[in-house]
């Protein structure tokens, strides 16, 4: 009986560790969450390279069609945070500065059909929370993905 209890505790611990593994490790930064998260989700810094973040933060007056300029102090603080936690290598780099143009994003979303990108509940590839149900809690687990209409990723697509 004691062995069973130990085994169950070990399995519960493994399950918790597995669930925690689906969180992108993002150190907390209030200014980043406040400023970036006021218009869209505060995208995890590791999704672009430090060079991409520098270019993006240097052009906030033309931030994908909007003026998102910050005062110099806030810009400097957020950029330092993004640089410290940026991704590295070609897989997180995009000439367009769009996360959706990185090789990593394209690979991770290769199974999403073109119809789902234009679905009224999604509208844009940058609308992560349309399918990642717990992104506000920084949980990006595939188990938490719900496609438009509540379907889980991998379910048969009969509504085309």
C-alpha positions as CSV (number, residue, x, y, z in Angstrom):
1,X,0.0,0.0,0.0
2,X,2.9,2.3,0.9
3,X,4.4,1.7,-2.5
4,X,1.2,2.5,-4.3
5,X,1.0,5.8,-2.4
6,X,4.6,6.7,-3.3
7,X,4.0,5.7,-7.0
8,X,0.8,7.9,-7.1
9,X,2.6,10.9,-5.6
10,X,5.5,10.4,-8.1
11,X,3.1,10.3,-11.0
12,X,1.2,13.4,-9.8
13,X,4.6,15.2,-9.5
14,X,5.5,14.2,-13.1
15,X,2.1,15.4,-14.4
16,X,2.6,18.7,-12.7
17,X,6.1,19.0,-14.0
18,X,4.8,18.1,-17.5
19,X,2.1,20.8,-17.3
20,X,4.6,23.4,-16.1
21,X,6.8,22.5,-19.1
22,X,4.2,24.0,-21.4
23,X,4.7,27.5,-20.0
24,X,7.1,29.7,-21.8
25,X,9.5,30.9,-19.2
26,X,8.8,34.6,-19.2
27,X,10.2,36.6,-16.3
28,X,7.7,39.2,-15.1
29,X,8.0,42.8,-16.3
30,X,5.1,45.0,-15.4
31,X,6.0,47.8,-17.9
32,X,6.2,45.2,-20.8
33,X,2.8,43.7,-19.9
34,X,1.2,47.1,-19.4
35,X,2.5,48.7,-22.6
36,X,2.5,45.8,-25.0
37,X,-0.5,44.1,-23.5
38,X,-2.7,47.2,-23.8
39,X,-3.1,46.6,-27.6
40,X,-2.4,42.9,-28.0
41,X,-1.1,40.1,-25.9
42,X,2.4,40.7,-24.6
43,X,4.2,38.3,-27.0
44,X,6.8,36.2,-25.3
45,X,10.2,37.8,-25.9
46,X,11.8,34.5,-27.0
47,X,9.6,34.6,-30.2
48,X,11.9,37.1,-31.8
49,X,15.7,37.7,-31.8
50,X,17.2,40.6,-29.9
51,X,18.1,42.2,-33.2
52,X,14.4,41.9,-34.3
53,X,13.3,43.5,-31.0
54,X,15.7,46.4,-31.4
55,X,14.4,47.1,-34.8
56,X,10.8,46.8,-33.7
57,X,11.2,49.0,-30.7
58,X,13.1,51.5,-32.8
59,X,10.1,51.9,-35.1
60,X,7.2,52.1,-32.7
61,X,5.9,55.2,-34.5
62,X,5.1,52.9,-37.4
63,X,4.2,49.7,-35.5
64,X,2.4,47.6,-38.1
65,X,0.2,50.6,-39.2
66,X,-0.2,52.2,-35.8
67,X,1.7,54.7,-33.7
68,X,2.8,52.9,-30.6
69,X,5.6,55.3,-29.5
70,X,6.6,55.2,-25.9
71,X,8.6,57.7,-23.9
72,X,12.3,57.1,-24.0
73,X,12.5,55.7,-20.4
74,X,9.8,53.1,-21.0
75,X,11.1,52.2,-24.4
76,X,14.6,51.6,-22.9
77,X,13.2,49.4,-20.0
78,X,11.0,47.3,-22.3
79,X,13.8,46.9,-24.9
80,X,16.3,45.8,-22.3
81,X,13.7,43.2,-21.0
82,X,13.1,41.9,-24.6
83,X,16.8,41.7,-25.4
84,X,17.6,39.8,-22.2
85,X,14.8,37.2,-22.9
86,X,15.0,37.1,-26.7
87,X,15.2,34.0,-28.8
88,X,18.3,33.3,-30.8
89,X,19.0,31.8,-34.2
90,X,17.3,31.9,-37.5
91,X,14.2,30.1,-36.2
92,X,13.2,33.2,-34.2
93,X,14.2,35.8,-36.8
94,X,12.0,37.5,-39.4
95,X,13.0,40.2,-41.8
96,X,9.4,41.6,-41.5
97,X,9.7,41.7,-37.7
98,X,6.5,39.7,-37.5
99,X,6.5,36.7,-35.2
100,X,4.2,35.0,-37.7
101,X,6.9,35.2,-40.3
102,X,9.5,33.3,-38.2
103,X,10.4,29.8,-39.2
104,X,9.4,28.7,-35.7
105,X,5.9,30.1,-36.0
106,X,5.4,28.6,-39.5
107,X,6.5,25.2,-38.3
108,X,4.4,25.2,-35.2
109,X,1.3,26.3,-37.2
110,X,1.8,24.3,-40.4
111,X,-1.3,22.1,-39.7
112,X,-3.7,25.1,-39.3
113,X,-5.8,25.3,-42.5
114,X,-6.1,28.6,-44.4
115,X,-9.8,28.7,-43.5
116,X,-9.1,28.9,-39.8
117,X,-6.8,31.9,-40.2
118,X,-9.6,33.9,-41.7
119,X,-12.3,32.6,-39.4
120,X,-14.3,35.5,-37.8
121,X,-13.1,34.4,-34.3
122,X,-9.4,34.4,-35.4
123,X,-9.1,37.0,-38.1
124,X,-5.3,37.3,-37.8
125,X,-2.3,35.0,-37.3
126,X,-1.3,37.4,-34.5
127,X,-4.5,36.6,-32.5
128,X,-2.9,33.9,-30.4
129,X,-5.7,33.9,-27.8
130,X,-8.3,32.9,-30.4
131,X,-7.0,29.3,-30.2
132,X,-4.6,29.2,-27.2
133,X,-7.2,29.3,-24.5
134,X,-4.8,30.0,-21.6
135,X,-2.3,32.4,-23.1
136,X,-3.3,35.1,-20.6
137,X,-1.8,32.7,-18.0
138,X,1.2,32.1,-20.1
139,X,0.3,28.5,-20.9
140,X,0.8,27.5,-24.5
141,X,0.1,23.8,-24.2
142,X,-1.2,22.0,-27.2
143,X,-3.8,20.5,-24.9
144,X,-5.3,23.9,-24.4
145,X,-5.7,24.8,-28.0
146,X,-9.3,25.1,-29.2
147,X,-9.9,26.0,-32.8
148,X,-12.9,28.1,-33.8
149,X,-16.1,26.4,-32.9
150,X,-14.4,24.7,-29.9
151,X,-12.7,22.0,-31.9
152,X,-9.4,20.6,-30.6
153,X,-6.4,20.7,-32.8
154,X,-6.3,17.4,-34.8
155,X,-10.1,16.8,-34.7
156,X,-11.6,16.0,-38.1
157,X,-12.4,19.1,-40.0
158,X,-16.0,18.6,-41.3
159,X,-17.1,22.2,-41.5
160,X,-15.2,23.4,-44.6
